[in-house]
Amino acid sequence: MNDIFVTSDTHFNHVNMLNFKGADGKPVRYFDNVNEMNETIIDNWNRVVRPQDKIYHLGDVFFGSKEEFKVLWSRLNGKKRLIVGNHDDIKFLSGGNFFQKVYMWRLFKEFGLILTHVPINQDNFRSGTKNVHGHVHTKPSPVGPYQCVCTEVTNYTPVNIESLSI
């Protein structure tokens, strides 16, 4: 049986992520350099995601060189699908065979989940549904049926969708 995984905000090659601080003033990512960050995310991804599994990336995939990104991305397992993030180059990511499908959001009725990049207002999804999102990094999700899957809060490892369902 193939599994489905979810991750968000990998920010591959985004050097400034190493300087980004959370609300507590502490660094959000504790890596010596961007290469160490990239390699940790790739290793953790490939440790859980098999080539035949689906993985939904909830946006903010990478920054910087598109050529460097192509090399990194080709090393990742899984059948990748994108939920567009606010920092994503949609034209590049949707046209380069990086993702099988590109969405603005994705509803999984069977799991009671709606996948988005940013947390959405609870009035925009029905009762009994949880909003799985990225974007906020280490900041808390809104009160209610929300769950953040930014890499910083998932130990830089994709999460199986079944563990997120209500």
VODOGU-971064 format. One record per residue: residue number from 1; x, z, y of N, C-alpha, C, O, CB in turn. Coordinates in steps of 0.2 Angstrom, whole numbers, plus 5000, padded with zeros to 4 digits. Each point is the difference from the previous one (the first is absolute). Glycine has a CB too. Example, Ala and Ser with C-alpha at 12.3 -4.5 7.8 and 13.67 -1.06 7.14 Angstrom:
<pts>
PT pos  n_u  n_w  n_v ca_u ca_w ca_v  c_u  c_w  c_v  o_u  o_w  o_v cb_u cb_w cb_v
PT   1 5066 5039 4972 4996 5000 5006 5004 5000 5006 5005 5003 4999 4986 5003 4995
PT   2 5007 4990 5011 5004 5001 5006 4996 5003 5005 5003 5001 5006 5003 4989 4991
</pts>
This chain:
<pts>
PT pos  n_u  n_w  n_v ca_u ca_w ca_v  c_u  c_w  c_v  o_u  o_w  o_v cb_u cb_w cb_v
PT   1 5004 5000 4994 4996 5000 5006 5004 5000 5006 5005 5004 5001 4986 5002 4993
PT   2 5008 4990 5011 5003 5000 5006 4998 5005 5005 4994 5001 5000 5008 4987 4999
PT   3 5002 5015 5005 4998 5005 5005 5000 4997 5007 5002 4995 5001 5004 5014 4992
PT   4 4991 4995 5011 5000 4998 5007 5003 5006 5004 4998 5006 4999 4991 4987 5000
PT   5 5015 5005 5006 5004 5005 5004 4999 4998 5007 4998 4995 5002 5011 5007 4989
PT   6 4992 5004 5013 4999 4999 5007 5006 5003 5004 5003 5006 4998 4985 4995 5001
PT   7 5015 4996 5006 5005 5003 5004 4999 4998 5008 4996 4995 5001 5012 5005 4989
PT   8 4995 5003 5014 5000 4997 5007 5006 5002 5004 5004 5005 4999 4984 4997 5001
PT   9 5013 4994 5005 5005 5002 5006 5007 5000 4997 5004 5005 5001 4987 5001 5005
PT  10 5011 4989 4990 5007 5000 4997 5005 4999 5006 5005 5003 5000 4991 4993 4989
PT  11 5002 5000 5016 5005 4999 5005 5007 4998 4998 5004 5002 5003 4989 5006 5004
PT  12 5007 4987 4988 5007 4998 4998 5004 4997 5006 4997 4997 5004 4998 5000 4984
PT  13 5011 5005 5012 5005 4998 5005 4998 5003 5007 5004 4997 5004 4998 4993 4989
PT  14 4994 5014 5008 4998 5003 5006 5005 5006 5002 4998 5005 4998 4990 4991 5001
PT  15 5017 5002 5004 5006 5005 5002 4997 5006 5004 5002 5006 4998 5006 4985 5001
PT  16 4987 5008 5005 4998 5005 5005 4995 5005 4996 4999 5005 5002 5001 4987 5007
PT  17 4998 5006 4985 4996 5005 4996 5005 5006 4998 4997 5006 4999 4996 4985 4996
PT  18 5013 5008 5005 5005 5006 4999 5000 5005 5006 5002 5005 4999 5005 4987 4993
PT  19 4991 5006 5014 5000 5004 5006 4993 5003 5001 4999 5004 5005 5010 4989 5000
PT  20 4986 5004 4992 4993 5002 5001 4999 5007 4998 5002 5003 4995 4994 4986 5003
PT  21 5001 5015 5006 4998 5007 4999 4993 5002 5000 4996 4996 5003 5015 5007 5003
PT  22 4987 5001 4989 4993 5002 4999 4998 5005 5006 5004 5002 5004 4997 4996 4984
PT  23 4993 5004 5011 4997 5005 5005 5004 5006 5001 5000 5004 5005 4989 4992 4992
PT  24 5015 5006 4997 5004 5006 5000 5006 4999 5003 5004 5005 5000 4990 4999 4990
PT  25 5008 4990 5012 5007 4999 5003 5005 4998 4995 5006 4999 5002 4991 5009 5007
PT  26 5001 4993 4985 5005 4998 4994 5000 4993 4999 4995 4997 5000 5004 5014 4995
PT  27 5007 4986 5002 5000 4993 4998 4994 4999 4995 4999 5004 4995 5014 4995 5008
PT  28 4984 4995 4997 4995 4998 4995 5004 4998 4994 4997 5001 4994 4995 4996 5015
PT  29 5013 4999 4991 5004 4998 4995 5007 5002 5000 5004 5000 5005 4989 4990 4995
PT  30 5009 5013 4994 5007 5003 5000 5005 4996 4996 5001 5001 4994 4993 5010 5007
PT  31 5008 4983 5002 5005 4996 4997 5006 4999 5004 4999 5000 5007 4991 4994 4987
PT  32 5015 5005 5004 5006 4999 5004 5001 4993 5003 5003 4999 5005 5003 5009 4987
PT  33 4990 4987 5005 5000 4994 5003 4994 4996 4997 4997 5002 4995 5016 4998 5006
PT  34 4986 4994 5002 4994 4996 4998 5001 4997 4993 4995 4999 4996 5003 4998 5016
PT  35 5008 5002 4986 5001 4997 4993 4998 5006 4995 4997 4998 4995 5012 4994 5009
PT  36 4993 5014 4997 4998 5005 4996 4992 5001 4999 4997 5001 4995 5014 5005 5008
PT  37 4986 4993 5003 4993 5001 5000 4997 4994 4996 4995 5001 4996 5005 5004 5016
PT  38 5002 4989 4989 4997 4994 4997 5001 5001 4992 4995 4999 4996 5008 4994 5014
PT  39 5003 5009 4988 5002 5000 4993 4995 5006 4997 4998 4999 4994 5014 4997 5008
PT  40 4987 5009 5001 4996 5006 4998 4993 4997 4998 4997 5002 4995 5010 5007 5011
PT  41 4990 4988 4999 4993 4997 5000 5000 4995 4994 4995 5000 4996 5003 5002 5016
PT  42 5007 4994 4988 5000 4995 4994 5000 5003 4993 4997 4998 4996 5009 4994 5012
PT  43 4999 5013 4992 5001 5003 4993 4994 5004 4998 4998 4999 4994 5014 5002 5008
PT  44 4985 5003 5003 4994 5003 4998 4994 4996 4999 4996 5001 4995 5008 5008 5012
PT  45 4995 4985 4996 4995 4995 4999 5001 4998 4993 4995 5000 4996 5004 4997 5016
PT  46 5006 5000 4986 5001 4997 4994 5000 5005 4994 5000 4998 4994 5007 4993 5012
PT  47 4994 5015 4995 5000 5005 4995 4993 5001 4998 4999 5002 4994 5010 5004 5011
PT  48 4986 4993 4999 4993 5001 4998 4996 4994 4999 4995 4999 4996 5005 5012 5010
PT  49 5001 4984 4998 4996 4993 5000 5004 4995 4996 5006 4999 5000 4990 5003 5012
PT  50 5000 4996 4983 5002 4995 4995 4999 4993 5003 4995 4999 5004 5003 5009 4986
PT  51 5005 4987 5007 4999 4993 5003 4993 4998 5000 4997 4996 5004 5014 5001 4992
PT  52 4985 5005 4999 4993 4998 4999 4995 5004 5004 4994 4998 5000 5009 4998 4988
PT  53 4999 5010 5015 4996 5004 5003 4998 4997 5007 5004 4996 5003 5001 5014 4991
PT  54 4989 4992 5009 4999 4998 5007 5002 5006 5005 4999 5005 4998 4991 4988 4998
PT  55 5012 5005 5009 5002 5005 5005 4997 4998 5007 5002 4994 5002 5009 5009 4992
PT  56 4986 5001 5009 4997 4999 5007 5005 5003 5005 5001 5006 5000 4987 4993 4996
PT  57 5014 4997 5009 5005 5003 5005 4995 5001 5006 4997 4994 5002 5014 5001 4993
PT  58 4988 5011 5008 4996 5001 5005 5003 4999 5007 4998 5003 5005 4996 5005 4988
PT  59 5011 4987 5007 5002 4998 5007 5006 5003 5002 5003 5005 4998 4986 4993 5005
PT  60 5014 4999 5002 5007 5002 5003 5005 4999 4995 5003 5005 4998 4992 5003 5010
PT  61 5006 4986 4990 5004 4998 4994 5008 5000 5002 5004 5004 4997 4987 4989 4998
PT  62 5011 5004 5011 5007 5000 5001 5001 4998 5008 4995 4998 5003 5007 4998 4985
PT  63 5004 5005 5014 5002 4998 5007 5007 4996 4999 5003 5001 4995 4991 5009 5010
PT  64 5007 4986 5000 5007 4997 5000 5000 4993 4997 4995 4997 5000 5010 5015 5000
PT  65 5001 4987 4997 5001 4994 4997 4995 4998 4995 5000 5003 4995 5012 4999 5008
PT  66 4985 4992 4997 4996 4997 4995 5004 4998 4994 4997 5001 4995 4995 4995 5014
PT  67 5014 5002 4992 5004 4998 4994 5002 5006 4996 5000 4999 4994 5004 4991 5013
PT  68 4998 5015 4996 5002 5006 4997 4994 5003 4996 5000 5002 4994 5009 5001 5014
PT  69 4985 4996 4995 4994 5003 4997 4998 4996 4994 4998 5003 4995 4998 5000 5016
PT  70 5005 4990 4989 4998 4996 4994 5004 5002 4994 4998 5000 4995 5000 4991 5013
PT  71 5009 5011 4993 5004 5002 4995 4998 5007 4997 4999 5001 4994 5010 4993 5011
PT  72 4989 5011 4999 4998 5006 4998 4993 5000 4997 4999 5003 4994 5007 5002 5015
PT  73 4989 4991 4994 4994 4999 4997 5000 4997 4993 4996 5002 4996 4999 4997 5015
PT  74 5009 4997 4988 5000 4996 4993 5002 5005 4994 5000 4999 4995 5003 4990 5011
PT  75 5000 5017 4996 5002 5005 4995 4995 5005 4998 5001 5003 4995 5010 4996 5010
PT  76 4983 5000 4998 4995 5005 4999 4995 4997 4995 4998 4995 5000 5003 5010 5011
PT  77 4997 5000 4984 4996 4998 4994 4993 5000 5003 4998 5002 5006 5009 5003 4986
PT  78 4988 4992 5004 4993 5000 5001 4997 4994 5004 5004 4996 5003 4997 5016 4998
PT  79 4993 4987 4998 4996 4995 5003 4997 5003 5007 4996 5004 5000 5001 4990 4989
PT  80 5007 5004 5016 4999 5003 5007 4994 4997 5004 4999 4994 5000 5013 5008 5000
PT  81 4984 5003 5003 4995 4998 5004 5001 5004 5007 5002 5006 5000 4990 4992 4990
PT  82 5006 4999 5015 5001 5003 5007 4994 5002 5003 4995 4996 5001 5015 4998 5000
PT  83 4989 5012 5002 4995 5002 5005 5005 5000 5006 5004 5004 5001 4988 5003 4991
PT  84 5006 4989 5013 5004 4999 5006 5001 5006 5004 4995 5003 5002 5001 4985 4998
PT  85 5010 5013 5002 5001 5006 5005 5002 4997 5007 5000 4994 5001 5004 5013 4989
PT  86 4996 4998 5014 5001 4998 5007 5007 4997 5002 5000 4997 5005 4992 5012 4998
PT  87 5013 4992 4993 5006 4997 5001 5002 4994 4996 5005 4998 5000 4999 5014 5003
PT  88 4991 4986 4993 5001 4994 4996 5000 4994 5003 4995 4998 5004 5001 5009 4987
PT  89 5008 4988 5007 5000 4993 5002 4996 4996 4995 5002 4998 4995 5009 5003 5011
PT  90 4982 4999 4996 4995 4998 4995 5002 4992 4998 4999 4999 4994 4992 5009 5011
PT  91 5011 4988 5000 5001 4993 4998 5006 5000 4995 5000 4996 4995 4996 5000 5017
PT  92 5009 5007 4989 5006 5000 4996 4998 5003 4993 5002 4997 4995 5006 5004 5015
PT  93 4989 5005 4990 4999 5003 4993 4995 4997 4996 5000 5000 4994 5003 5010 5012
PT  94 4992 4987 4998 4995 4996 4996 5002 4993 4998 4997 4997 4995 4994 5010 5011
PT  95 5014 4990 4997 5002 4994 4998 5006 4999 4996 5002 4994 4998 4993 5003 5013
PT  96 5008 5008 4987 5006 5000 4997 5000 5002 4992 5005 5001 4997 5000 5002 5014
PT  97 4989 4997 4986 4999 5002 4993 5003 5007 4999 5002 5001 4994 4999 4987 5003
PT  98 4998 5016 5008 5002 5007 4999 4995 5004 4997 5001 5005 4996 5006 4994 5013
PT  99 4986 4999 4992 4995 5004 4998 4995 4995 4997 4999 4994 5002 5002 5014 5007
PT 100 4995 4994 4985 4995 4996 4997 4994 4999 5004 4997 4995 5001 5007 5009 4988
PT 101 4995 5002 5015 4994 5000 5004 5001 5004 5006 5004 5005 5000 4988 4993 4991
PT 102 5005 5000 5015 5001 5004 5006 4993 5002 5003 4996 4996 5000 5015 4998 5003
PT 103 4988 5012 4998 4994 5003 5002 5001 5004 5007 5005 5002 5002 4991 4999 4986
PT 104 4998 5000 5015 5000 5005 5006 4998 5007 4997 5002 5005 5003 4995 4985 5005
PT 105 4999 5010 4987 4998 5006 4996 4998 4998 4993 4998 4994 4999 4999 5012 5012
PT 106 5003 4999 4985 4998 4998 4993 4995 5006 4997 5003 5006 5000 5008 4987 4998
PT 107 4983 5006 5000 4996 5005 4997 5001 4999 4993 4999 4995 4997 4993 5004 5012
PT 108 5009 5007 4988 5000 5001 4992 4994 5005 4999 5000 5006 4999 5012 4992 5000
PT 109 4982 4999 4999 4994 5004 4999 5001 5004 4993 4998 5005 5000 4995 4986 5006
PT 110 5011 5006 4989 5001 5003 4994 5004 5006 5001 5000 5005 4995 4999 4984 4999
PT 111 5005 5012 5011 5004 5006 5001 4997 5004 5006 5003 5006 5001 5007 4988 4994
PT 112 4985 5004 5009 4998 5003 5005 5004 5000 5006 5001 5005 5004 4993 5002 4989
PT 113 5010 4988 5008 5006 5000 5005 4999 4994 5005 4998 4994 4997 5009 5011 4995
PT 114 4995 4995 5014 5001 4995 5004 5007 5000 5003 5002 5005 5003 4985 4995 5000
PT 115 5017 4995 4996 5007 5000 5002 5000 4996 5007 4998 4995 5001 5006 5005 4987
PT 116 5000 5004 5016 5001 4997 5007 5007 5002 5002 5003 5004 4997 4984 4997 5006
PT 117 5015 4996 5003 5006 5002 5002 5000 5006 5005 5003 5005 4998 5001 4983 5002
PT 118 4991 5012 5004 4999 5006 5004 4994 5004 4998 4995 4997 4997 5010 4997 5013
PT 119 4994 5012 4991 4994 5004 4998 4995 4997 5004 5000 4999 5006 5006 5011 4991
PT 120 4988 4989 5000 4994 4997 5003 4995 5006 5001 5000 5004 4996 5002 4984 5000
PT 121 4994 5011 5009 4994 5005 5001 4996 5000 4994 4998 4995 4997 5002 5002 5015
PT 122 4998 5009 4986 4996 5002 4994 4993 4996 5001 4997 4999 4995 5009 5012 5004
PT 123 4992 4988 5007 4994 4996 5000 5000 4993 4998 4995 4997 4998 5002 5010 5012
PT 124 5009 4991 4989 5001 4993 4998 5001 4999 4992 5001 4994 4998 5004 5004 5013
PT 125 4994 5008 4985 5000 4999 4993 4995 5005 4997 4999 5005 5003 5013 4991 4997
PT 126 4985 5002 4995 4994 5004 4997 5003 5007 4997 5005 5001 4998 4989 4988 5000
PT 127 5001 5015 5002 5001 5007 4997 5002 4999 4993 4998 4995 4996 4993 5010 5011
PT 128 5014 4999 4990 5002 5000 4994 5006 4995 4999 5002 4998 4994 4987 5004 5002
PT 129 5014 4996 5010 5006 4995 5000 5005 5004 5003 4999 5003 5005 4994 4987 4995
PT 130 5013 5009 4998 5006 5003 5003 5004 4994 5003 5001 4995 4998 5000 5015 4994
PT 131 5002 4991 5015 5004 4995 5003 5007 5002 4999 5003 5005 5002 4988 4994 5007
PT 132 5012 4996 4987 5007 5001 4998 5004 4995 5005 4998 4994 5001 5000 5008 4987
PT 133 5007 5001 5016 5003 4997 5006 5007 5001 5000 5003 5004 4997 4986 4997 5009
PT 134 5014 4996 4999 5007 5001 5002 5000 5002 5007 4996 5003 5003 5008 4989 4988
PT 135 5001 5005 5013 5001 5000 5007 5002 5007 5003 5004 5000 5005 4987 4991 4995
PT 136 5007 5014 4998 5001 5007 5003 5006 5003 4998 5002 5005 5003 4986 4996 4998
PT 137 5016 4996 4994 5006 5003 4998 4999 5007 4997 4997 5001 4995 5010 4991 5013
PT 138 4996 5013 4996 4999 5007 4998 4995 5004 5004 4999 5006 4998 5013 4993 4999
PT 139 4985 4998 5007 4994 5003 5004 4994 5001 4995 5000 4996 4996 5004 4999 5015
PT 140 4992 5010 4990 4995 5001 4996 4994 4995 5000 4999 4997 5006 5004 5015 4995
PT 141 4994 4986 4994 4994 4996 5000 4995 5003 5003 5000 5006 5001 5003 4989 4989
PT 142 4992 5001 5013 4994 5004 5003 4996 5004 4994 5001 5000 4994 4998 4990 5014
PT 143 4998 5015 4995 4996 5005 4996 4995 4996 4996 4996 4996 5003 5006 5014 5005
PT 144 4997 4991 4986 4995 4996 4996 5003 4996 4994 5005 5002 4998 4988 4997 5012
PT 145 5003 4996 4988 5003 4997 4994 5005 4994 5001 4999 4994 5000 4990 5008 4995
PT 146 5017 5001 5007 5006 4995 5001 5006 5002 4996 5000 5006 4998 4995 4993 5014
PT 147 5009 4996 4987 5006 5002 4997 5005 4995 5002 4999 4994 4999 4995 5011 4991
PT 148 5012 4998 5012 5005 4995 5003 5005 4999 4994 5002 5004 4996 4997 5001 5015
PT 149 5003 4989 4988 5005 4998 4995 5006 4997 5003 5004 4996 4997 4987 5002 4995
PT 150 5011 5004 5014 5006 4998 5003 5006 5002 4996 5000 5005 4997 4995 4996 5015
PT 151 5010 4995 4988 5006 5002 4995 5003 5007 5001 5002 5003 4996 5000 4985 5004
PT 152 4998 5014 5006 5002 5007 5002 4997 5005 4996 5003 5005 4998 5000 4991 5013
PT 153 4990 5003 4988 4996 5006 4997 4999 4999 4992 4997 5004 4997 4997 4997 5014
PT 154 5009 4993 4987 4999 4999 4993 5007 5000 4996 5001 4996 4995 4988 4997 5007
PT 155 5016 5010 5001 5007 5000 4998 5003 4993 4999 5003 4998 4995 4994 5013 4999
PT 156 5001 4984 5011 5002 4993 5000 4998 4997 4993 5004 4995 4998 5005 5008 5010
PT 157 4986 4998 4989 4998 4998 4994 4992 4998 5000 4996 5004 5002 5013 5003 4992
PT 158 4990 4987 5004 4993 4997 4999 4996 5005 4996 5002 5003 4995 5001 4985 5007
PT 159 4990 5013 5000 4995 5004 4997 4995 4996 4995 4998 4995 5003 5004 5014 5007
PT 160 4997 4994 4984 4995 4997 4996 4993 5001 5003 4999 5005 5002 5008 4996 4988
PT 161 4989 4993 5011 4994 5001 5003 4995 5005 4996 4996 5003 5004 5006 4985 5000
PT 162 4999 5012 4990 4995 5005 4996 5001 5007 5003 4996 5004 4999 5005 4988 4991
PT 163 5005 5010 5012 5002 5007 5002 4997 5001 5007 4999 5006 5002 5011 4994 4991
PT 164 4987 4995 5010 4998 5000 5007 4992 5000 5000 4997 5003 5005 5013 4991 4999
PT 165 4987 5004 4991 4993 4999 4999 4996 5007 5001 5003 5005 4998 4998 4985 4995
PT 166 4993 5010 5009 4996 5006 5002 4998 5002 4993 4996 5006 5000 5000 4991 5012
</pts>
